[in-house]
Amino acid sequence: MRITLVVNPFASSVTQRVRVRIVQLLSADHDVDVIDTTKGGHAVRLAHGAGKAGADLVIALGGDGTINEVANGLLGTDVAAAPLPGGSTNVFARSLGYPNDPVAATGVLLEALDAGSIRSAGVGLADGRAFLFHAGLGFDAAVVERVERRGPLKRVIGHPLFVAAAVETWRRSDRRRPWFSITADDGRRLVDGAMAVALNTRPYTYLGSRPLDLAPEAGIDRPLSLVALDSLTGSRLLPAAARALSGRGRLGRGRGAIHWSDVGAATVRGYRPFPYQLDGEFIGVTDRLRLEHRPDCLRLIVPATARASAPPAATSSEVGVGLGSDGGDAGPAAG
C-alpha cells in the first residue's frame, strides 16, 4: 500500500524519536512518503496532492487540526484517511478507538489495515468546510480563541489552560445577551443562542481521560446533533457542565437548553458577529453560518475492534426543551 504520512512537527506529542519509530513500523510492509506541514491549511493541500499522486492512504500525525485538514483534502475521493494522536487532546482519534499514544496507535492502525477495517463516514460542514467531531459557536469558540492567543502554553499545559480560558472568557462575557438564532431545515428553531455545539460524533472533548459528552447519540453514520444554551448565566452554564462531566451527557435537558438529534442542515444568523471554531481550531467571526451533514464522503481506517454501529437514537422525551416561539425541537427529524 502507498501511504503518505502528513506530520505536524509542532504538535505537542510529536518528537523526533516518535516520528522515527512510526515511520519504521509503517515502512515494514508499506511504501511510505513523509511530508511535514509548515503552516495552517498546508495539510489540506498535502493530502489532496497525495491522493492525486496515487496514495492509497493519508495518515495525519498531529492534533485534531491536522486530521481535520487531511480530511478536507480527501473528501469525496477513494483515498482513505487515518489519525495518529500527536496533539494535546486528540478527540477524533480517541473517538474512533485509537489509543492516545502515537506509537501504540500505529500498531492498532497496522492491525486495522491487515483486517481491511475501512469505514465510510459522514462529516459536518460549516459553510462548506468539513468538521469531523464538532463545530462550536459563540462562547465555545471564544474560549478556543483565547487559548490560541497563548499558543506556546497550549503545548505545555494543555487542559488547565482551557479551563482557565473558559473562566476568563465567562467573566468578560455579556452573559445575558444572545449571539445568534438557529433554524433547522426541518422547522426546529432556537430564537436566542449564546453557545451552540454541532456534533458529528462523540464525545465533545476529553478532560484527561474523562470524556465530556454532550450528545450520546452522535455518530459518524448519522446526521448532526446540536446542543445550545440561551444565555451564559451561572444557572444555565453550571448545570449543563455538571451533566456533561457526570457522564450523563444531554446538555439540553434543563431550562434554557436545547438538544436536537438528526439535524441534516441548519442556518445560524447572528444578532452581531459571532465566533466559531471547527474541531478545536478557531476559524473566525461571521454573522451567518450554514451547517450541514454530508454522509458517506470520507473513507476512514478504524480499529478492527471498534464497534461498527452508532448508539441508538434519542427518543422525543430525551432531546430537551426547545426555546423560542417556534417550539424548539418540535418537528420531524432531518434526513
C-alpha positions in Angstrom: 0.0 0.0 0.0 1.2 3.5 -0.8 1.0 5.7 2.3 1.6 9.4 2.8 2.3 10.4 6.4 1.5 14.1 6.9 3.3 15.3 10.1 2.7 18.4 12.1 6.2 18.8 13.7 4.9 21.4 16.1 2.2 19.2 17.7 2.7 18.6 21.4 3.4 14.8 21.3 5.4 14.7 18.0 9.0 14.2 18.8 11.8 13.0 16.6 12.0 9.7 18.4 8.3 9.1 18.0 8.4 10.1 14.4 11.2 7.7 13.5 9.6 4.8 15.3 6.3 5.4 13.5 8.0 5.5 10.1 9.8 2.3 10.9 6.6 0.5 11.8 4.7 1.7 8.7 7.6 1.0 6.3 7.9 -2.6 7.3 5.1 -3.6 4.9 4.2 -0.4 3.0 5.7 2.3 0.8 5.7 5.4 2.9 6.3 9.1 2.0 6.7 11.6 4.9 5.8 15.2 4.5 5.9 18.0 7.2 3.3 20.7 7.4 4.7 24.3 7.7 1.6 26.4 8.3 -2.2 26.3 8.8 -4.0 24.9 5.9 -1.0 23.2 4.5 -2.2 19.7 5.3 -5.3 20.2 3.1 -3.1 20.7 0.0 -0.7 17.9 1.0 -3.5 15.4 1.4 -5.1 16.4 -1.8 -1.8 16.2 -3.7 -1.0 12.8 -2.2 -4.3 11.5 -3.5 -3.7 12.8 -6.9 -0.2 11.3 -6.9 -1.6 7.8 -6.2 -1.6 7.4 -2.4 -4.0 4.8 -1.1 -3.9 6.2 2.5 -3.0 9.5 4.1 -2.2 9.4 7.8 -2.3 12.6 9.9 0.3 12.6 12.7 -0.6 15.6 14.8 -3.6 17.0 16.7 -7.2 17.4 15.7 -6.4 20.3 13.4 -4.1 18.1 11.3 -6.6 15.3 10.8 -9.3 17.9 10.1 -7.2 19.4 7.3 -6.3 15.9 5.9 -10.0 15.0 5.8 -10.8 18.3 4.0 -8.2 17.4 1.3 -9.7 13.9 0.8 -13.5 14.4 0.9 -15.3 12.6 -1.9 -12.2 10.6 -3.0 -11.4 6.9 -2.7 -8.2 7.7 -0.7 -8.6 6.6 2.9 -7.6 8.7 5.9 -6.4 7.8 9.4 -5.4 9.8 12.5 -2.4 9.2 14.7 -2.6 11.1 18.0 0.1 13.8 18.2 -1.7 16.7 19.9 -2.7 17.5 23.4 -6.3 16.0 23.3 -6.7 14.0 20.1 -10.5 13.9 20.3 -11.2 12.4 16.9 -8.6 9.6 17.1 -9.7 8.6 20.5 -13.4 8.7 19.5 -12.6 6.1 16.8 -11.0 3.8 19.3 -7.3 4.6 18.8 -5.1 4.7 22.0 -3.8 8.1 22.9 -0.1 7.1 22.5 1.0 7.7 18.8 3.3 4.6 18.7 0.6 2.3 20.2 -1.9 3.8 17.8 0.3 3.0 14.9 0.2 -0.7 15.9 -3.6 -0.6 16.1 -3.6 1.1 12.7 -1.5 -1.6 11.1 -3.8 -4.2 12.6 -6.8 -2.4 11.0 -5.0 -2.3 7.6 -4.4 -6.1 7.8 -8.0 -6.7 8.7 -9.3 -4.3 6.0 -11.2 -2.3 8.6 -12.3 0.6 6.5 -15.4 2.6 7.2 -17.4 5.1 5.2 -18.0 8.2 7.4 -20.1 11.3 7.3 -18.8 14.7 8.2 -20.3 18.0 9.2 -19.9 21.1 7.0 -19.7 24.7 8.1 -20.0 26.9 5.0 -18.6 24.0 3.1 -15.6 23.3 5.3 -15.7 19.9 7.0 -15.5 19.2 10.7 -15.1 15.7 12.0 -16.3 15.8 15.6 -17.8 19.2 16.3 -18.4 22.9 15.4 -18.6 25.3 18.3 -20.4 28.7 18.1 -20.4 31.7 20.4 -19.0 31.2 23.9 -17.4 27.8 23.0 -15.4 29.4 20.1 -14.5 32.4 22.2 -12.8 30.1 24.7 -10.8 28.4 21.8 -9.8 31.8 20.5 -8.5 32.8 23.9 -6.5 29.6 24.2 -4.9 30.1 20.8 -3.7 33.6 21.8 -1.4 31.7 24.2 -0.2 29.1 21.6 3.1 28.1 23.2 1.3 27.5 26.6 -1.2 25.1 24.9 1.6 22.8 24.0 3.0 22.8 27.6 0.0 22.8 29.9 -2.9 21.8 27.7 -6.2 21.2 29.6 -5.6 23.5 32.6 -5.2 26.3 30.1 -8.6 25.5 28.6 -10.2 25.6 32.0 -8.6 28.9 32.8 -9.6 30.4 29.4 -13.2 29.3 29.9 -13.4 31.0 33.3 -11.8 34.2 32.0 -14.0 34.3 28.9 -17.1 33.8 31.0 -16.0 36.6 33.4 -15.6 39.0 30.5 -18.7 38.0 28.5 -22.1 39.6 28.3 -23.9 36.6 29.9 -27.5 37.5 29.0 -27.2 39.0 25.5 -27.8 36.4 22.8 -25.4 36.0 19.9 -27.5 34.2 17.2 -30.6 32.3 16.3 -30.6 28.8 14.7 -33.2 27.5 12.3 -33.0 23.8 11.2 -34.3 23.0 7.7 -37.0 20.8 9.2 -38.5 23.7 11.1 -37.0 23.5 14.6 -35.8 26.9 15.8 -33.8 28.4 18.6 -34.6 32.1 18.8 -31.8 33.2 21.2 -28.4 31.4 21.5 -25.3 32.3 23.4 -23.5 29.0 22.9 -24.1 26.1 20.5 -22.2 22.9 19.5 -23.0 20.8 16.4 -21.6 17.3 16.9 -20.7 14.8 14.2 -19.5 12.2 16.8 -19.0 11.8 20.5 -17.6 12.9 22.9 -17.3 16.7 22.6 -13.8 16.6 24.1 -11.8 14.9 26.9 -10.5 16.3 30.2 -7.6 14.0 30.7 -9.1 10.5 30.4 -12.6 11.7 31.2 -14.9 12.2 28.1 -17.1 15.3 28.1 -20.2 14.0 26.5 -22.9 16.4 25.2 -24.8 14.2 22.8 -24.5 10.4 23.5 -26.4 9.5 20.3 -24.0 11.4 17.9 -22.1 9.3 15.4 -20.3 9.5 12.1 -23.0 7.4 10.4 -26.0 9.6 11.2 -26.9 13.4 10.9 -25.6 16.0 13.3 -26.7 16.5 16.9 -27.0 20.1 18.1 -27.0 21.4 21.7 -27.3 25.0 22.7 -27.8 27.4 25.7 -29.8 30.6 25.5 -27.6 32.5 27.9 -24.3 32.2 29.8 -25.7 32.9 33.3 -24.5 30.5 36.1 -27.9 29.0 36.3 -27.6 27.9 32.6 -23.9 27.1 32.3 -23.1 25.3 35.5 -25.8 22.6 35.5 -25.0 21.9 31.8 -21.3 21.4 32.6 -22.2 19.2 35.6 -24.3 16.9 33.4 -21.6 16.6 30.8 -18.9 15.9 33.4 -21.1 13.3 35.1 -21.2 11.1 32.0 -25.0 11.6 31.7 -24.5 13.8 28.7 -27.6 15.5 27.3 -26.6 19.1 27.9 -30.0 20.1 26.6 -32.1 18.7 29.4 -32.5 21.8 31.6 -34.3 25.1 31.4 -32.8 27.3 28.7 -31.2 24.5 26.8 -32.0 22.5 23.6 -30.8 19.2 22.3 -31.7 18.3 18.7 -30.9 15.0 17.2 -30.6 14.1 13.4 -30.1 17.6 12.1 -29.5 17.4 8.3 -28.9 21.2 7.9 -29.4 24.4 9.8 -28.7 28.1 9.3 -27.2 30.3 12.1 -28.0 34.0 11.9 -26.1 36.4 14.1 -27.6 39.4 16.0 -24.0 40.5 15.9 -20.8 38.9 14.6 -20.2 35.6 16.5 -17.0 33.5 16.7 -16.9 29.9 15.6 -14.4 27.0 15.7 -14.2 23.6 14.0 -12.6 20.6 15.6 -10.9 22.8 18.2 -9.4 25.3 15.8 -10.6 28.9 15.8 -11.8 29.9 12.4 -13.1 33.5 12.8 -16.2 35.5 13.2 -19.2 35.7 11.0 -22.8 36.9 11.0 -24.2 33.9 9.2 -23.2 30.2 9.1 -24.6 27.3 7.2 -24.3 23.9 9.0 -24.9 20.7 7.0 -24.3 17.0 7.3 -22.7 15.2 4.3 -23.0 11.4 4.6 -20.5 8.7 3.3 -18.0 11.1 1.9 -14.8 10.1 3.8 -13.1 6.7 4.0 -11.6 6.0 7.4 -9.3 3.3 8.7 -10.8 2.4 12.1 -9.5 0.0 14.8 -10.6 -3.5 13.9 -12.2 -3.9 17.3 -14.2 -0.6 17.1 -18.0 -1.0 17.1 -19.5 -0.6 13.7 -22.9 0.6 14.9 -23.9 4.0 16.2 -25.6 4.4 19.6 -29.4 4.2 19.4 -31.4 7.3 18.5 -32.7 9.5 21.3 -36.4 9.5 21.9 -38.5 12.6 21.8 -38.6 12.7 25.6 -34.8 12.8 25.7 -33.9 15.7 23.4 -34.5 18.6 25.7 -36.9 21.5 25.9 -37.0 23.8 22.9 -36.7 27.6 23.2 -38.4 30.4 21.4 -41.7 31.0 19.7 -41.4 28.1 17.2 -41.5 25.4 19.7 -37.8 24.5 19.8 -37.2 20.9 19.0 -40.7 20.0 17.9 -41.0 18.8 14.3 -39.8 16.0 12.1 -36.2 14.8 12.2 -34.0 15.8 9.3 -32.6 13.2 7.0 
